[in-house]
Amino acid sequence: MKVAIIGAAGRMGTHLINAVVAAEGMELSGATERPDHPQIGLDAGLTAGVGELGVKISDDLEAVMLKADVLIDFTFPEVTLKNLEICAKLGKMIVSGSTGFTPEQRQQAEMYAEKIPVVLAPNMSVGVNACFKLLKEAAKILGDDFDVEVVEMHHNQKKDSPSGTAVRMGEVVAEALDRDYNEVAEFHREGMCGARTKTEIGMQTVRGGDIVGEHTVYFIGMGERIEISHRAMSRDMFARGAVRACQWLQNTKPGIYDMQDVLGLS
């Protein structure tokens, strides 16, 4: 399977290159960066510290995708939509870990996915996706007698808030409790805001330093508390999950999928 990586010289890009090189049956066929990046023209393998691969970093995604089967994209929604357009035009698969999509951007992504298979997941970690499953079951068991709060922590350069993973955790719990996440999510409390409502799901954000990603969902009852947490120690787990998603996409029909589909947890 021939894989292209966008943002190949970035922090996530180097982890992805390492994961692709280490994976059986996969080959790095292309790597891209923004046109003004200083590493354009350099060998992607040397940039990632895995040795020379004979794949030079390019600024032309369409040319790169002509030689690839699938694109791995960890960018931003605006960039991902442009990448989806190119992949749909060329009939290429795409795995994206971008977060922060608006409902309108999600609809646009679904339009492109009518032509190609797409894995669009806010978190590629196998562990996080296991947490999604656990949260669904916990919410069903605990019901309305427990208050729910979601707390997430990330590095100080993260642009979207709350994280896509935290939002998905809130959505999973809301769905299990037969609530509309968009109606019950509570993002800000300050001053005399009144007592907590029974149905709200608190969404709290912490930003600082180089935290890769931490998420905890609290189910708080009278006299007891349950915490379901996930802590990311490095970006390697996201890269391994993306590789697993690429392998799963082979022989898959057009449409949008997530890591729950990839892992058989749907």
C-alpha positions in Angstrom: 0.0 0.0 0.0 1.5 3.3 -1.1 1.0 6.1 1.5 1.4 9.9 1.2 1.7 12.1 4.2 0.9 15.8 4.4 2.8 18.0 6.8 5.6 15.5 6.6 8.2 17.7 8.3 6.1 18.5 11.3 5.9 16.8 14.7 3.0 14.5 13.7 4.4 14.0 10.2 7.7 12.5 11.4 5.8 10.1 13.7 3.6 9.1 10.8 6.6 8.5 8.5 8.1 6.2 11.2 4.9 4.3 11.6 4.5 3.8 7.9 8.1 2.6 7.4 7.7 0.2 10.3 4.3 -1.3 9.1 4.3 -4.5 7.0 2.9 -4.1 3.5 3.1 -0.3 3.5 5.4 2.1 1.6 5.9 5.8 1.9 5.4 7.1 -1.7 5.0 10.8 -1.1 5.3 13.6 1.4 4.2 17.2 1.2 4.7 20.5 3.1 3.5 24.1 2.6 5.2 25.8 -0.3 7.4 28.1 1.8 8.7 25.3 4.1 12.5 25.2 4.4 12.6 21.4 4.0 10.9 21.3 0.6 13.1 19.1 -1.7 14.8 17.2 1.2 14.4 13.5 1.7 11.4 12.7 3.9 13.1 9.8 5.6 16.1 11.8 6.6 13.8 14.5 8.0 12.0 11.9 10.1 15.2 10.2 11.2 14.6 6.8 9.6 17.3 7.1 6.9 17.1 8.0 3.2 13.9 6.7 1.5 14.2 8.4 -1.9 11.0 10.4 -1.3 11.5 14.1 -1.5 9.2 16.5 0.3 7.0 18.3 -2.3 4.6 21.2 -2.2 2.3 19.7 -4.9 -0.2 17.3 -3.3 -2.0 16.5 -6.5 1.2 15.3 -8.2 2.1 13.3 -5.1 -1.3 11.6 -4.9 -1.0 10.3 -8.5 1.6 7.8 -7.1 -0.2 7.0 -3.8 -3.2 4.9 -2.7 -4.0 6.8 0.4 -3.3 10.1 2.1 -2.8 10.6 5.8 -3.9 14.0 6.9 -3.4 15.6 10.3 -4.0 19.2 9.5 -7.0 21.6 10.0 -10.6 21.4 8.6 -10.0 24.0 5.9 -6.9 22.2 4.7 -8.5 18.7 5.0 -11.4 19.8 2.8 -9.0 20.9 0.1 -7.2 17.6 0.4 -10.5 15.7 0.2 -11.3 17.5 -3.0 -8.0 16.4 -4.6 -8.4 12.8 -3.4 -12.0 12.6 -4.6 -10.9 13.9 -8.0 -8.2 11.3 -8.3 -10.2 8.4 -6.6 -7.7 8.1 -3.7 -8.5 7.1 -0.1 -7.8 9.4 2.8 -7.4 9.0 6.6 -7.8 12.3 8.5 -7.2 13.0 12.2 -8.1 16.7 11.8 -10.4 18.1 14.5 -12.7 21.2 14.9 -15.1 20.6 11.9 -18.2 22.7 11.9 -21.5 21.0 10.9 -21.2 22.7 7.5 -17.6 21.5 7.0 -18.7 18.0 8.0 -21.4 18.0 5.4 -18.9 19.1 2.7 -16.6 16.2 3.8 -19.5 13.8 3.4 -20.1 15.0 -0.1 -16.5 14.1 -1.1 -16.9 10.8 0.7 -19.6 9.8 -1.8 -16.8 9.1 -4.2 -14.0 7.7 -2.0 -13.6 5.9 1.3 -12.7 8.3 4.1 -11.7 7.7 7.8 -12.5 10.9 9.6 -11.7 10.5 13.3 -11.0 13.1 16.0 -8.7 10.6 17.7 -6.8 7.7 16.1 -5.7 6.2 19.4 -6.9 2.6 19.9 -7.1 3.4 23.7 -9.3 6.5 23.2 -11.7 4.6 21.0 -11.9 1.8 23.7 -12.8 4.7 26.1 -15.6 5.7 23.8 -17.1 2.2 24.1 -16.7 2.2 27.9 -18.3 5.6 28.2 -21.4 4.5 26.3 -21.8 1.5 28.5 -21.1 3.5 31.7 -23.6 6.2 30.8 -26.3 3.6 30.1 -25.8 1.9 33.5 -25.5 5.1 35.6 -28.3 7.0 33.9 -29.6 10.4 35.0 -28.5 9.9 38.7 -24.9 10.9 37.9 -23.7 14.4 36.8 -21.2 14.3 33.9 -18.2 16.5 33.4 -15.5 16.2 30.7 -12.1 17.7 31.3 -9.4 17.8 28.6 -5.8 19.0 28.6 -3.5 19.8 25.7 -0.4 21.6 24.7 -0.4 25.4 24.5 -0.3 25.4 20.7 -3.6 23.6 20.1 -6.0 25.8 18.2 -9.4 24.3 18.7 -11.2 24.0 22.1 -12.6 21.8 23.4 -10.6 19.1 21.6 -12.4 17.0 19.0 -11.9 14.0 21.3 -13.5 15.7 24.2 -16.5 16.7 22.1 -16.9 13.1 20.9 -16.8 11.9 24.4 -19.5 14.3 25.3 -21.5 13.3 22.3 -21.2 9.6 23.2 -22.5 10.1 26.7 -25.3 12.4 25.5 -26.4 9.8 22.9 -26.4 7.1 25.5 -28.5 9.2 27.8 -30.9 10.2 25.0 -29.8 13.9 25.2 -28.9 16.4 22.4 -25.2 17.2 23.0 -25.6 20.6 21.3 -28.3 21.5 23.8 -26.8 20.2 27.0 -23.1 21.0 26.6 -22.0 23.6 29.1 -18.7 25.3 28.1 -18.5 28.2 30.6 -19.4 28.9 34.2 -18.7 32.2 35.9 -20.2 34.3 38.6 -23.7 33.7 39.8 -24.6 31.2 37.1 -27.0 29.2 39.3 -27.0 25.6 40.3 -26.0 22.9 37.9 -28.8 21.5 35.8 -29.4 17.7 35.9 -29.0 17.2 32.2 -26.0 19.4 31.4 -22.6 18.0 30.4 -19.7 20.2 31.5 -16.9 20.7 29.0 -13.7 22.0 30.6 -10.5 22.9 28.9 -6.9 23.2 30.1 -4.0 24.4 27.9 -0.3 24.4 28.7 3.2 23.3 28.0 3.7 20.3 25.8 0.8 18.0 27.0 0.1 15.6 24.2 -3.4 15.0 25.3 -5.3 14.0 28.4 -9.1 13.3 28.8 -11.2 12.4 31.8 -14.9 12.0 32.0 -16.3 12.2 35.5 -19.6 10.5 36.4 -20.4 12.1 39.8 -23.1 10.7 42.0 -24.1 11.2 45.7 -21.2 9.8 47.7 -19.4 8.2 44.8 -17.5 9.2 41.6 -16.4 7.2 38.6 -13.6 8.5 36.3 -12.7 7.2 32.9 -9.4 8.6 31.8 -7.0 8.4 28.9 -3.5 10.0 28.8 -1.3 10.1 25.7 2.4 9.9 26.4 3.5 10.4 22.8 2.1 10.9 19.3 3.2 7.4 18.3 -0.2 6.0 19.2 -2.0 8.4 16.9 0.4 7.4 14.1 -0.1 3.7 14.7 -3.9 4.1 14.7 -3.7 6.0 11.4 -1.7 3.2 9.8 -4.2 0.7 11.1 -7.0 2.8 9.5 -5.2 2.9 6.2 -4.9 -0.9 6.2 -8.6 -1.3 7.1 -9.7 1.0 4.2 -8.5 -1.3 1.5 -11.5 -2.8 -0.4 -13.9 -0.5 1.5 -16.8 1.2 -0.2 -17.0 5.0 -0.5 -18.3 6.7 2.7 -17.2 8.3 5.9 -16.0 6.0 8.6 -14.4 6.5 12.1 -12.1 4.5 14.3 -15.0 2.7 15.9 -15.6 1.2 12.4 -11.9 0.4 12.0 -11.7 -1.4 15.3 -15.1 -3.2 15.0 -16.6 -1.3 17.9 -19.6 0.3 16.1 
